[in-house]
């Protein structure tokens, strides 16, 4: 492989890693536009939901999602906070425009309790911490110079449900507590750090 080809593959690897990281941020910040941005039109999903990944033209209402993004947001609203941590990634190129990636992840979900109007069907009498460990197995395509997901299967390797613990959380300064949506500091970082 030529030096130019090796450099291009490094750039492509970074672009794919950025798309996977964007996916995790979008979930935790509940940023629908950002989540939709990592999928090519016509992409497919199999991760607690089977069907199209992102098709904003499909009609969707809470409780009846027609694409993965709508499904994910229905699920995420049943949790007061989430945190997706990415682990090792293995990216293998089939060609200059097709790659396969396996990414390990660990996710924490603080489930809302019974009585909370946003609680899900599996809510308990108290909030609960739900943990998932697994892998994203993706097919990426580079179209018009942009790498995005065309197929994603979420593999679940383990889960755990336990009583919540927030020891010490109350002593964290409010501005340093992660938030959903545009209220999170990450959306203002460029302005704050000038």
C-alpha beads as a LAMMPS data file, in Angstrom:
LAMMPS data file: protein, C-alpha beads

194 atoms
193 bonds

1 atom types
1 bond types

-500.0 500.0 xlo xhi
-500.0 500.0 ylo yhi
-500.0 500.0 zlo zhi

Masses

1 110.0

Atoms # bond

1 1 1 0.000 0.000 0.000
2 1 1 1.400 3.378 -0.959
3 1 1 2.075 6.087 1.606
4 1 1 -0.772 8.166 0.161
5 1 1 -3.144 5.197 0.479
6 1 1 -2.007 4.589 4.072
7 1 1 -2.567 8.249 4.944
8 1 1 -6.034 8.162 3.361
9 1 1 -6.900 5.047 5.357
10 1 1 -5.827 6.812 8.571
11 1 1 -8.070 9.758 7.690
12 1 1 -10.926 7.376 6.887
13 1 1 -10.396 5.509 10.174
14 1 1 -10.626 8.784 12.093
15 1 1 -13.791 9.788 10.228
16 1 1 -15.433 6.457 11.131
17 1 1 -14.358 6.775 14.775
18 1 1 -15.807 10.304 14.852
19 1 1 -19.144 9.031 13.500
20 1 1 -19.289 6.371 16.230
21 1 1 -18.444 8.938 18.932
22 1 1 -21.085 11.286 17.510
23 1 1 -23.642 8.491 17.859
24 1 1 -22.825 8.130 21.580
25 1 1 -22.978 11.882 22.207
26 1 1 -26.282 12.172 20.372
27 1 1 -27.847 9.461 22.552
28 1 1 -26.688 10.967 25.835
29 1 1 -27.589 14.534 24.906
30 1 1 -30.901 13.493 23.289
31 1 1 -29.894 15.289 20.093
32 1 1 -32.098 13.871 17.336
33 1 1 -30.561 15.843 14.489
34 1 1 -27.080 14.710 15.528
35 1 1 -28.178 11.072 15.805
36 1 1 -29.752 11.127 12.350
37 1 1 -26.535 12.606 10.925
38 1 1 -24.507 9.391 11.369
39 1 1 -26.695 7.249 9.080
40 1 1 -26.814 7.182 5.291
41 1 1 -30.309 7.161 3.746
42 1 1 -31.616 3.606 3.554
43 1 1 -29.518 2.380 6.495
44 1 1 -30.732 -0.614 8.513
45 1 1 -30.720 -1.247 12.259
46 1 1 -31.000 -4.219 14.612
47 1 1 -30.532 -3.099 18.230
48 1 1 -33.666 -3.751 20.318
49 1 1 -35.420 -2.499 17.147
50 1 1 -35.322 -3.924 13.647
51 1 1 -35.873 -1.682 10.644
52 1 1 -34.606 1.546 9.131
53 1 1 -32.024 3.468 11.142
54 1 1 -33.107 6.951 10.227
55 1 1 -35.894 8.005 7.928
56 1 1 -37.310 11.374 8.998
57 1 1 -39.930 11.103 6.244
58 1 1 -41.645 8.258 8.112
59 1 1 -44.523 9.359 10.321
60 1 1 -43.749 8.581 13.930
61 1 1 -45.357 9.279 17.247
62 1 1 -44.289 8.316 20.751
63 1 1 -45.015 4.655 21.343
64 1 1 -45.116 3.791 17.631
65 1 1 -41.638 4.476 16.235
66 1 1 -41.000 3.601 12.610
67 1 1 -37.228 4.067 12.606
68 1 1 -34.441 3.407 15.102
69 1 1 -33.931 7.079 15.976
70 1 1 -37.575 7.491 17.018
71 1 1 -37.402 4.172 18.907
72 1 1 -34.218 5.224 20.717
73 1 1 -35.737 8.517 21.796
74 1 1 -38.845 6.744 23.120
75 1 1 -36.577 4.484 25.201
76 1 1 -34.204 7.231 26.338
77 1 1 -37.040 9.433 27.605
78 1 1 -37.849 6.652 30.103
79 1 1 -34.459 7.364 31.703
80 1 1 -33.480 10.550 33.508
81 1 1 -29.871 10.255 32.290
82 1 1 -27.655 7.966 30.245
83 1 1 -23.942 7.553 29.674
84 1 1 -22.483 5.593 26.747
85 1 1 -18.791 4.770 27.050
86 1 1 -16.957 3.543 23.948
87 1 1 -14.163 0.993 24.152
88 1 1 -11.826 -0.539 21.626
89 1 1 -12.659 -0.251 17.948
90 1 1 -11.556 -2.518 15.153
91 1 1 -12.096 -1.071 11.686
92 1 1 -11.484 -3.212 8.615
93 1 1 -11.623 -1.791 5.102
94 1 1 -13.175 -3.841 2.322
95 1 1 -12.490 -1.131 -0.245
96 1 1 -11.900 2.618 -0.421
97 1 1 -15.620 3.189 0.186
98 1 1 -16.727 0.264 2.409
99 1 1 -15.563 -0.587 5.928
100 1 1 -16.693 -2.786 8.791
101 1 1 -16.318 -1.752 12.429
102 1 1 -16.715 -3.491 15.772
103 1 1 -16.909 -1.124 18.743
104 1 1 -17.220 -2.217 22.362
105 1 1 -19.521 -0.121 24.559
106 1 1 -20.778 0.101 28.123
107 1 1 -23.955 2.072 28.772
108 1 1 -25.566 3.268 32.002
109 1 1 -29.242 4.245 32.160
110 1 1 -30.935 5.781 35.214
111 1 1 -34.469 4.403 34.881
112 1 1 -37.355 6.577 35.992
113 1 1 -39.580 5.187 38.758
114 1 1 -43.263 4.302 38.754
115 1 1 -45.233 7.504 39.137
116 1 1 -42.921 9.563 36.929
117 1 1 -44.989 10.555 33.898
118 1 1 -42.056 9.602 31.635
119 1 1 -41.462 6.190 33.254
120 1 1 -41.437 3.196 30.951
121 1 1 -43.365 -0.061 31.098
122 1 1 -40.554 -1.771 33.034
123 1 1 -40.310 0.933 35.731
124 1 1 -39.825 -0.125 39.343
125 1 1 -40.984 1.412 42.627
126 1 1 -37.709 3.347 42.789
127 1 1 -35.275 4.618 40.202
128 1 1 -32.944 1.853 39.035
129 1 1 -29.528 1.732 37.366
130 1 1 -29.535 -0.374 34.209
131 1 1 -26.161 -1.259 32.698
132 1 1 -25.504 -2.832 29.302
133 1 1 -22.216 -4.079 27.901
134 1 1 -22.004 -4.922 24.242
135 1 1 -20.670 -4.152 20.807
136 1 1 -21.789 -2.188 17.784
137 1 1 -21.138 -4.130 14.581
138 1 1 -21.347 -1.681 11.693
139 1 1 -21.024 -1.475 7.958
140 1 1 -19.900 1.968 6.841
141 1 1 -19.943 3.476 3.374
142 1 1 -18.165 6.535 2.102
143 1 1 -20.574 8.477 -0.108
144 1 1 -19.670 11.852 -1.558
145 1 1 -16.601 11.793 0.680
146 1 1 -18.523 11.185 3.935
147 1 1 -18.421 7.993 6.022
148 1 1 -21.745 7.006 7.609
149 1 1 -23.392 3.846 8.888
150 1 1 -25.409 1.740 6.429
151 1 1 -26.030 -1.279 8.722
152 1 1 -25.783 -1.533 12.498
153 1 1 -26.366 -4.514 14.767
154 1 1 -26.118 -3.938 18.487
155 1 1 -24.738 -7.003 20.248
156 1 1 -25.549 -7.416 23.958
157 1 1 -22.855 -9.237 25.939
158 1 1 -24.220 -8.585 29.454
159 1 1 -26.776 -6.535 31.414
160 1 1 -27.214 -5.615 35.054
161 1 1 -30.064 -3.933 36.953
162 1 1 -29.456 -2.647 40.458
163 1 1 -30.610 -0.107 43.010
164 1 1 -29.231 3.344 42.206
165 1 1 -26.355 4.998 43.955
166 1 1 -25.625 8.694 43.667
167 1 1 -23.186 9.025 46.560
168 1 1 -21.402 12.356 46.265
169 1 1 -23.475 13.493 43.290
170 1 1 -25.106 16.258 45.318
171 1 1 -21.740 17.930 45.973
172 1 1 -20.994 18.452 42.261
173 1 1 -21.442 22.041 41.115
174 1 1 -24.610 22.297 39.011
175 1 1 -22.835 23.653 35.900
176 1 1 -20.616 20.529 35.859
177 1 1 -23.514 18.058 35.890
178 1 1 -24.235 16.583 32.458
179 1 1 -27.565 17.570 30.944
180 1 1 -29.638 16.488 28.020
181 1 1 -30.109 18.638 24.962
182 1 1 -28.630 22.039 24.315
183 1 1 -28.455 22.779 28.058
184 1 1 -25.317 20.645 28.295
185 1 1 -22.100 22.613 28.525
186 1 1 -20.582 20.861 25.492
187 1 1 -22.831 22.951 23.218
188 1 1 -21.341 26.170 24.682
189 1 1 -17.711 25.039 25.053
190 1 1 -16.444 26.982 22.031
191 1 1 -17.939 30.209 23.391
192 1 1 -16.845 29.586 26.975
193 1 1 -13.254 28.718 26.097
194 1 1 -12.459 31.718 23.901

Bonds

1 1 1 2
2 1 2 3
3 1 3 4
4 1 4 5
5 1 5 6
6 1 6 7
7 1 7 8
8 1 8 9
9 1 9 10
10 1 10 11
11 1 11 12
12 1 12 13
13 1 13 14
14 1 14 15
15 1 15 16
16 1 16 17
17 1 17 18
18 1 18 19
19 1 19 20
20 1 20 21
21 1 21 22
22 1 22 23
23 1 23 24
24 1 24 25
25 1 25 26
26 1 26 27
27 1 27 28
28 1 28 29
29 1 29 30
30 1 30 31
31 1 31 32
32 1 32 33
33 1 33 34
34 1 34 35
35 1 35 36
36 1 36 37
37 1 37 38
38 1 38 39
39 1 39 40
40 1 40 41
41 1 41 42
42 1 42 43
43 1 43 44
44 1 44 45
45 1 45 46
46 1 46 47
47 1 47 48
48 1 48 49
49 1 49 50
50 1 50 51
51 1 51 52
52 1 52 53
53 1 53 54
54 1 54 55
55 1 55 56
56 1 56 57
57 1 57 58
58 1 58 59
59 1 59 60
60 1 60 61
61 1 61 62
62 1 62 63
63 1 63 64
64 1 64 65
65 1 65 66
66 1 66 67
67 1 67 68
68 1 68 69
69 1 69 70
70 1 70 71
71 1 71 72
72 1 72 73
73 1 73 74
74 1 74 75
75 1 75 76
76 1 76 77
77 1 77 78
78 1 78 79
79 1 79 80
80 1 80 81
81 1 81 82
82 1 82 83
83 1 83 84
84 1 84 85
85 1 85 86
86 1 86 87
87 1 87 88
88 1 88 89
89 1 89 90
90 1 90 91
91 1 91 92
92 1 92 93
93 1 93 94
94 1 94 95
95 1 95 96
96 1 96 97
97 1 97 98
98 1 98 99
99 1 99 100
100 1 100 101
101 1 101 102
102 1 102 103
103 1 103 104
104 1 104 105
105 1 105 106
106 1 106 107
107 1 107 108
108 1 108 109
109 1 109 110
110 1 110 111
111 1 111 112
112 1 112 113
113 1 113 114
114 1 114 115
115 1 115 116
116 1 116 117
117 1 117 118
118 1 118 119
119 1 119 120
120 1 120 121
121 1 121 122
122 1 122 123
123 1 123 124
124 1 124 125
125 1 125 126
126 1 126 127
127 1 127 128
128 1 128 129
129 1 129 130
130 1 130 131
131 1 131 132
132 1 132 133
133 1 133 134
134 1 134 135
135 1 135 136
136 1 136 137
137 1 137 138
138 1 138 139
139 1 139 140
140 1 140 141
141 1 141 142
142 1 142 143
143 1 143 144
144 1 144 145
145 1 145 146
146 1 146 147
147 1 147 148
148 1 148 149
149 1 149 150
150 1 150 151
151 1 151 152
152 1 152 153
153 1 153 154
154 1 154 155
155 1 155 156
156 1 156 157
157 1 157 158
158 1 158 159
159 1 159 160
160 1 160 161
161 1 161 162
162 1 162 163
163 1 163 164
164 1 164 165
165 1 165 166
166 1 166 167
167 1 167 168
168 1 168 169
169 1 169 170
170 1 170 171
171 1 171 172
172 1 172 173
173 1 173 174
174 1 174 175
175 1 175 176
176 1 176 177
177 1 177 178
178 1 178 179
179 1 179 180
180 1 180 181
181 1 181 182
182 1 182 183
183 1 183 184
184 1 184 185
185 1 185 186
186 1 186 187
187 1 187 188
188 1 188 189
189 1 189 190
190 1 190 191
191 1 191 192
192 1 192 193
193 1 193 194
